[in-house]
Amino acid sequence: MYLLYLDDSGSVRNADDRHIVLAGVAVFERTPYWLSNELDTLAHRIWPEAPEELEFRGTDMRAGKKKWRRIPRTERDQAYREALQRLAIRRDALLFGAAVHRQAVAPEDPMEHAFEQVCNRFDRFLGRLHKNGNTQRGLIVLDESSYETSLQGLAKHFRTDGHRWGRTRNLAEVPLFVDSTATRMIQYADLVAHAVRRYYENGDSQLFDLIAHRFDAVGGQVHGLTHITPSDIDCPCLVCRQRTR
């Protein structure tokens, strides 16, 4: 089984946020143990007195919030980069994500559009595995959020009635929602989602460039990341350039 851990970045309630992002990491069921150990080791180095209490969240690390406020900016930035680098070198980890420009889908909920995109792309990845003789089911795990009820309902609808691209055929169950403090994998997802949002919302690619090569792709064509924009916006990002070829 493949597990897809997702987290969001950007707030639907904040009118200043142009983009809403849902992104994270997909791994085979045995991989979370090893990846979690990587963050545990990093946390022990930074906060040795209680490493299990140090949560890796992109916004907190960059802004110096919660326990990160006692850590110098340069060390926080280095920890963020190192966490992404540890993820980026894992060939058994793939990234999926969707960045939705609010104007492109208004007045509809941009998070539901993002979830629909990510669900479909993860399902298609599992379908490719099946065609290559490696049949796997998938399970989506999300951080607890205000979207829990709507996203669970949407996923159930996908399984019974399908979505605009057809039906999901490879997901084992509706998404599970967990507390991010309980699993390092959701923390990885948060770091990925924040890096993607920095790229699309602020034009800052420093963090995104560390992980861009890990988004699901075949033959140089990126399938694991999508950017939904208004028709009158000419976006130069990789996935938008692919659409216009």
Protein Blocks (a to p, Z undefined) as FASTA:
>chain_A
ZZdddddedjfklmklmbdcdddddddfklmmmmmmmmmmmmmmmmmmlmmlpccdfklm
mnopajllmpcfklmmmmmmmmmmmmmmmmkbccddddddfklmocbdfklmmmmmmmmm
mmmmmmmmmmnopacdddddddddfklmmmmmmmmmmmmnopfkbccfkbfbdcddddfk
lpmklmmmmmmmmmmmmmmmnopaklmmmmmmmpcceehiafkbccdddfkbccfbfklm
mmmZZ
